[in-house]
Amino acid sequence: MNQKELDKSWAEGPGEYIYALTDSYLDAVGGSLTAETMDKLSVDQHTLLAYRFILDEVLEGGFIQLIHNGYGPYVLGGPFPMMMKKEWGFVEFGKFMYEVRKEYNRTKEQIEADMDEDTFMGLYVDLDTMNNFGDDFLDDYEEEMTPAIAAYVRENESRFTL
């Protein structure tokens, strides 16, 4: 991705900027992360990609959907909460993500299990805390964090471009 493309996506808004960069990451790893492609991205790039997965999944169906669709180990089991809190300086959001991680560790086997649609939909009732974390992200974090993360990335762009 060249600077002109980055500038264009920046002008289109913070979400577009994040998606433009992370689309380039997904292209670089052949469309999906595998053990063989993980080291094609830096820790910062993985962190931004994890945030993109949060946007994709949590905005659609909460953290329950993110975990059920297989992103739990990558987003919640990896360094994302620590990177938010300690490296990127988003302390409150990082603390929130640590709380989500605790609940993920408690419920992951139930959410990650194979199940039919009715059982999956029942998770939103049975796992009230995890369900509420999705609402909390939408209500308390997304509107602020997406522009803040995009601005952080823009200020440190060389760490995020391939």
Buried (B, 14 or more C-beta within 10 A) or exposed (E): BEEEEBEEBBEEEBBBBBBBBBBBBBEBBEEEBEEEBEEBBEBBBBBBBBBBBBBBBBBEBBBBBBBBBEBBEBBBBBEBBBBBBEEBEBEEBBEBBBBBBEBBEEBBEBBBEEBEEEEBEEBBEBBEEBBBBBEBBEEEBBEEBBBBBBEBBBEEEEBBBE
